[in-house]
Amino acid sequence: MGGTFEELVAEADSASVDGWDFSWLDGRATEQRPSWGYQRLMSDRLAKVSAALDIQTGGGEVLAGAPRFPPTMAAVEPWRPNAALATRRLHPRGVVVVSVPDEKALPFAGDVFDLVTSRHPNSVPWAEIARVLRPGGIYLAQHIGPATVAELTEFFIGPQPQAWARRDPKAERAQAESAGLQIVEMRLERLRQEFFDVGAVVYFLRKVIWTVPGFTVERYRERLRELHERIEAEGPFVAHAARVLVEARKPE
C-alpha cells in the first residue's frame, strides 16, 4: 500500500481491531496456512458430537464457519468486546456465548462436553479442559507454536526465550498429561509471513497483543520508522508463524 510513514501508521492505528477477522490485512500481509486445515477438522468433529465447547472464541468467526453445530453448543470469551461480537454472530444459530473474566475456571459442570475446541488460545487451561470433558471426550485445537513471529517480536523488544519456551510442544504435552489427558497428536509447522508495509505491522501488533506486550504507536514510533525505511529499501518484512495441531483425549 502506498503512503507516507505518518499516513500508514495513522490509518492502522485508528482501524478497529475487535474480533478475530484479519481481512483488513488483505493485500498488505500474507501468511501460509497449516497443511491440516483446522476449520475443516473442527467442523467434522462438531457434526458428530452431542455437546461441544469453544474456548477463547474471539468474535466467533472461526466457530461460525462450521456448517453444523451439536444440540448443545457453547462458547466462552474473556474480552468483552469480542464476547459481544460472538453473541451477535452465534446466538441466532443457537450457541450460548458466555463472557468470562478468565478461563482458569470454566463456568460449567464437570464431565459435560464430548468436544472442546480452540483456535489460537492465548493460554490453555488444561485442568479445566480435562474437568469439563466427558470420559472419552476430545480436545481439538490449533495452538500458537514456539517462537512464532519471533522476527517481529525481536525487532522491537529483543529475544524472549521464556516466552518461546512457554509455547514449546514438549511443555504443552507435559501440562496436558499432568491434567490427566492423553495426547493423541501434536504436530508443529512453521509458516512464512510477509508484511508489505508498516501499517500492516501496526495493525497486527495492536490485534495480536502478545507479540509485543504493551505495544503502542507512540511508544515504538522511532522503531516503526526504522521498519518503514527497511521495508521501503528491502521489500516485505519476513517472519515465520508456528502452529501446532493438538488432539488430546480424556481417558474412559
C-alpha positions as CSV (number, residue, x, y, z in Angstrom):
1,M,0.0,0.0,0.0
2,G,1.3,3.5,-0.8
3,G,1.5,6.4,1.6
4,T,4.0,8.2,3.9
5,F,5.1,6.7,7.2
6,E,2.7,9.0,9.1
7,E,-0.3,8.1,6.8
8,L,0.3,4.4,7.0
9,V,0.7,4.4,10.8
10,A,-2.2,6.7,11.4
11,E,-4.5,4.6,9.3
12,A,-3.6,1.4,11.0
13,D,-3.7,2.9,14.5
14,S,-7.3,4.0,14.0
15,A,-8.6,0.8,12.5
16,S,-10.9,-1.4,14.6
17,V,-9.2,-4.5,16.0
18,D,-12.3,-6.0,17.5
19,G,-13.0,-9.7,16.7
20,W,-10.6,-12.1,15.1
21,D,-11.1,-11.2,11.4
22,F,-7.9,-10.2,9.6
23,S,-9.4,-9.1,6.3
24,W,-8.0,-5.6,6.9
25,L,-4.6,-7.0,6.1
26,D,-5.7,-8.3,2.6
27,G,-3.1,-7.1,0.1
28,R,-0.9,-5.8,2.9
29,A,0.3,-9.0,4.5
30,T,0.3,-12.8,3.8
31,E,0.6,-15.9,5.9
32,Q,0.9,-19.5,4.8
33,R,-1.8,-21.8,6.2
34,P,-1.1,-25.1,8.0
35,S,-1.5,-28.2,5.9
36,W,-4.1,-29.8,8.2
37,G,-7.0,-27.3,7.7
38,Y,-8.1,-26.7,11.3
39,Q,-11.6,-25.3,10.5
40,R,-12.4,-28.4,8.4
41,L,-11.2,-30.7,11.1
42,M,-13.2,-28.8,13.8
43,S,-16.4,-28.8,11.6
44,D,-16.1,-32.5,11.0
45,R,-15.9,-33.2,14.8
46,L,-18.7,-30.8,15.7
47,A,-21.1,-32.6,13.3
48,K,-20.5,-35.9,15.2
49,V,-21.0,-35.0,18.9
50,S,-23.9,-34.1,21.1
51,A,-22.2,-31.3,23.3
52,A,-19.3,-29.1,22.5
53,L,-17.5,-26.0,23.9
54,D,-15.3,-23.5,22.0
55,I,-12.9,-21.6,24.3
56,Q,-11.3,-18.2,23.6
57,T,-13.7,-18.0,20.7
58,G,-12.8,-14.3,19.8
59,G,-15.6,-12.8,17.9
60,G,-16.9,-16.2,17.0
61,E,-15.5,-16.0,13.4
62,V,-13.9,-19.4,13.3
63,L,-16.7,-21.3,15.1
64,A,-19.3,-19.6,12.8
65,G,-17.6,-21.3,9.9
66,A,-18.9,-24.7,10.9
67,P,-21.9,-25.6,8.9
68,R,-23.5,-27.7,11.7
69,F,-23.4,-27.5,15.5
70,P,-24.3,-30.2,18.0
71,P,-27.5,-29.9,20.0
72,T,-25.6,-28.3,22.9
73,M,-23.0,-25.7,21.7
74,A,-21.4,-23.2,24.0
75,A,-18.5,-20.7,23.6
76,V,-16.5,-18.6,26.1
77,E,-14.6,-15.4,25.5
78,P,-12.7,-13.3,28.2
79,W,-12.6,-10.0,26.3
80,R,-16.0,-8.2,26.5
81,P,-15.9,-6.5,23.0
82,N,-15.2,-9.9,21.4
83,A,-17.8,-11.6,23.5
84,A,-20.4,-9.1,22.3
85,L,-19.4,-9.8,18.7
86,A,-19.6,-13.5,19.2
87,T,-23.0,-13.2,20.8
88,R,-24.4,-11.3,17.8
89,R,-22.8,-13.8,15.4
90,L,-23.6,-17.1,17.1
91,H,-26.8,-16.6,19.2
92,P,-29.0,-16.8,16.1
93,R,-27.6,-20.2,15.5
94,G,-28.4,-21.4,19.0
95,V,-24.9,-21.1,20.5
96,V,-24.7,-20.0,24.1
97,V,-21.9,-17.4,24.5
98,V,-20.5,-16.7,27.9
99,S,-18.3,-13.8,28.8
100,V,-15.8,-14.9,31.5
101,P,-13.2,-12.8,33.3
102,D,-10.6,-15.5,32.6
103,E,-10.7,-19.2,31.8
104,K,-8.9,-20.6,34.8
105,A,-12.4,-21.6,35.9
106,L,-14.8,-22.5,33.1
107,P,-18.4,-21.9,34.2
108,F,-19.7,-25.4,33.5
109,A,-20.2,-28.6,35.5
110,G,-17.7,-31.5,35.1
111,D,-18.0,-34.3,32.5
112,V,-20.4,-32.4,30.2
113,F,-18.7,-31.9,26.8
114,D,-17.8,-34.5,24.2
115,L,-15.6,-32.0,22.4
116,V,-13.7,-28.9,23.5
117,T,-12.1,-26.8,20.7
118,S,-9.9,-23.7,20.5
119,R,-8.0,-21.8,17.7
120,H,-5.0,-19.8,18.9
121,P,-5.7,-19.7,22.7
122,N,-3.5,-17.2,24.5
123,S,-3.2,-19.7,27.4
124,V,-4.5,-23.2,27.8
125,P,-6.5,-24.1,30.9
126,W,-5.6,-27.8,30.7
127,A,-7.0,-28.8,34.1
128,E,-10.4,-27.1,33.3
129,I,-10.5,-28.7,29.9
130,A,-9.9,-32.1,31.5
131,R,-12.6,-31.4,34.1
132,V,-15.4,-30.4,31.7
133,L,-14.7,-33.2,29.1
134,R,-16.7,-36.4,29.4
135,P,-14.6,-39.6,29.7
136,G,-13.5,-40.3,26.2
137,G,-14.0,-36.7,25.2
138,I,-11.6,-34.9,22.9
139,Y,-9.8,-31.5,23.0
140,L,-9.0,-30.4,19.4
141,A,-7.1,-27.2,18.9
142,Q,-4.7,-25.2,16.8
143,H,-2.1,-23.6,19.1
144,I,0.4,-20.9,18.6
145,G,3.8,-22.6,18.5
146,P,7.2,-21.6,19.9
147,A,9.0,-18.5,18.7
148,T,6.0,-17.6,16.5
149,V,6.6,-14.3,14.6
150,A,9.9,-14.2,16.6
151,E,11.5,-12.0,14.0
152,L,8.9,-9.3,14.6
153,T,9.0,-9.5,18.4
154,E,12.8,-9.4,18.4
155,F,12.9,-6.4,16.1
156,F,11.0,-4.4,18.8
157,I,12.0,-5.9,22.2
158,G,14.7,-8.5,21.6
159,P,14.8,-12.3,22.3
160,Q,12.2,-13.7,24.6
161,P,13.5,-17.2,25.5
162,Q,11.0,-17.7,28.4
163,A,8.1,-16.8,26.1
164,W,9.3,-19.1,23.4
165,A,9.7,-22.0,25.9
166,R,6.1,-21.5,27.2
167,R,4.8,-22.5,23.7
168,D,7.0,-25.5,23.3
169,P,5.0,-28.6,22.3
170,K,7.0,-30.7,24.8
171,A,6.0,-28.4,27.6
172,E,2.4,-28.4,26.5
173,R,2.4,-32.2,26.3
174,A,3.6,-32.4,29.9
175,Q,1.0,-29.9,31.0
176,A,-1.8,-31.9,29.3
177,E,-0.6,-35.2,30.7
178,S,-0.3,-33.6,34.2
179,A,-4.0,-32.6,33.9
180,G,-4.9,-36.2,33.1
181,L,-5.3,-36.0,29.3
182,Q,-3.7,-38.3,26.8
183,I,-2.0,-36.7,23.7
184,V,-3.3,-38.3,20.5
185,E,-1.5,-35.9,18.2
186,M,0.8,-32.9,18.4
187,R,2.1,-31.6,15.1
188,L,4.2,-28.5,14.5
189,E,4.6,-26.5,11.3
190,R,6.4,-23.2,10.7
191,L,4.8,-20.9,8.1
192,R,6.1,-17.9,6.2
193,Q,4.6,-14.4,6.9
194,E,5.2,-11.3,4.9
195,F,4.3,-7.7,5.9
196,F,4.3,-5.3,2.9
197,D,4.0,-2.0,4.8
198,V,4.5,-0.6,8.3
199,G,0.7,-0.1,8.6
200,A,0.2,-3.9,8.4
201,V,2.7,-4.4,11.2
202,V,1.0,-1.8,13.4
203,Y,-2.4,-3.4,12.9
204,F,-1.0,-6.9,13.6
205,L,0.7,-5.8,16.8
206,R,-2.5,-4.0,18.0
207,K,-4.6,-7.1,17.3
208,V,-2.2,-9.9,18.4
209,I,-1.3,-8.2,21.6
210,W,1.1,-10.8,23.0
211,T,3.5,-10.4,20.1
212,V,4.9,-7.1,21.6
213,P,3.3,-6.8,25.0
214,G,2.3,-3.2,25.8
215,F,2.7,-2.1,22.1
216,T,1.5,1.4,21.2
217,V,2.4,3.5,18.2
218,E,3.8,6.3,20.4
219,R,5.9,4.0,22.5
220,Y,7.6,2.4,19.4
221,R,7.3,5.3,16.9
222,E,11.1,5.5,16.2
223,R,11.4,1.7,15.8
224,L,8.4,1.8,13.5
225,R,10.0,4.5,11.4
226,E,13.2,2.3,11.1
227,L,11.0,-0.6,10.0
228,H,9.2,1.5,7.4
229,E,12.5,2.6,5.9
230,R,13.7,-1.0,5.9
231,I,10.6,-2.2,4.0
232,E,10.9,0.7,1.6
233,A,14.5,-0.2,0.8
234,E,14.5,-4.0,1.0
235,G,10.9,-5.2,0.5
236,P,8.5,-7.1,2.7
237,F,9.4,-7.8,6.3
238,V,9.5,-11.7,6.6
239,A,8.6,-13.6,9.8
240,H,7.5,-17.1,10.5
241,A,4.5,-18.2,12.4
242,A,4.5,-21.5,14.3
243,R,1.3,-23.5,14.5
244,V,0.6,-26.7,16.4
245,L,-2.3,-29.1,15.8
246,V,-3.3,-30.6,19.2
247,E,-5.6,-33.5,19.9
248,A,-5.9,-34.8,23.4
249,R,-8.3,-37.3,24.9
250,K,-9.8,-37.7,28.4
251,P,-9.4,-41.4,29.3
252,E,-12.5,-43.5,29.7
